[in-house]
Amino acid sequence: MRHGINREAMILQNSIYLVLHPNSPQERLLLRSDVTVHSLLLLGRAWKVLGRCLEIVPQFVRDAGYTLMARNRFRLAGKYEACPLPAAKDRGKFLGITDS
């Protein structure tokens, strides 16, 4: 059990987790909406602006919105048997995907 959360609890919470600075004294765990905000800030440009706006929103409100989206994600985005691959024109935007 790391960060006070065991693997089974992580799965049951149906959430996303991000470990910053793993195996260092600055290591910390982000979850739910904090991961979303951190990811948006890393993307830059308009996404960074959205991330900064979301930082202002109290965490309990952001987390409630995150939970609502998580519960309805299949209805909003669809459900696939397997993860779809990006179109050839977009493959360069993903790590580990190259044109063969």
N, C-alpha and C positions, 0 to 999 in steps of 0.2 A: 504494500500500500504506500503510495507516494502522494505527497501533498494532502494527505488525509482522505483520499478518495480511492476506493478500490475499483478494479476493472468492471466488475458486475454493476456497480452503482453508476459508472460512467455510461454503460450501455443502456441501462434502464432510464436514465435521465434524458436520453435521446438528444444530446447536446453536442456541441463542438468544444474542443479544448485545444489550447496552444501553450506550449512550454517555451518561455523566453529565456535565453541564456542558459541552456541546459548544462548541468554539471559544473556550475560556477556559483560563487557566493551570491550573485545577483539573480539566480534562477527564481522564476515565479510562474505561476499558472494563471492563465486567462481562461475564462469560460463565457459561454453564451454571447451576449451582446458586446462584451469587451473584446472578444476575438474579431467580431465583425468590424468594430471601430478601428482596431489595430490594423486589420487587413486593408481597410479603405485608406487609411493614412499612408500605408506602404505603396498603394497603387498610384498615388500622385494625381495631379491635374484635378479634374472635376470630382473624382472620387475622394481626393483628400479634403476638398471643401465639404463634401457630404460627411466625411468622417469627423471633421472639426465641429460641424453642426450637431452631430449625434453625441459628441463628447459633452456638450452643454446639457443635454437631456439627462435627468437623474437616472442612475443605473436601474432602479426598480422599474421605471417606466420603459426603458430600453429593453430590459429582460422580459417584461410582459409582452412587448411587441415581438421579440425574438421567439418566445414560446408560442404565440399565436401563429406566426409564420411557419414554425417548425411543425405544428400540428396540421397545418393545411398545405404543406409543401407539395404533396403529390397532386392535390387538386389544382394548385396553382401552376406547377411546372410539369406535371405528368409523371408517370411511373414507367420505367423501362426494365426489360428483362436483363439488359446489360448496359453499362455506361456507353452513351453514344460517343463516337469519335468526332472530333472537329472536322469541318470541311477543309479541303486541301489548302485553301487560301489562308486559313486561320491556324494551321498546325504549328507554325513557327512561334506562336504565342505561348506554347505549352512546353514544359520541360520534358525531355526524353522522347519527344515525337519529332522524327525527321522524315523527309520525303525519301522514299526508296526508289 
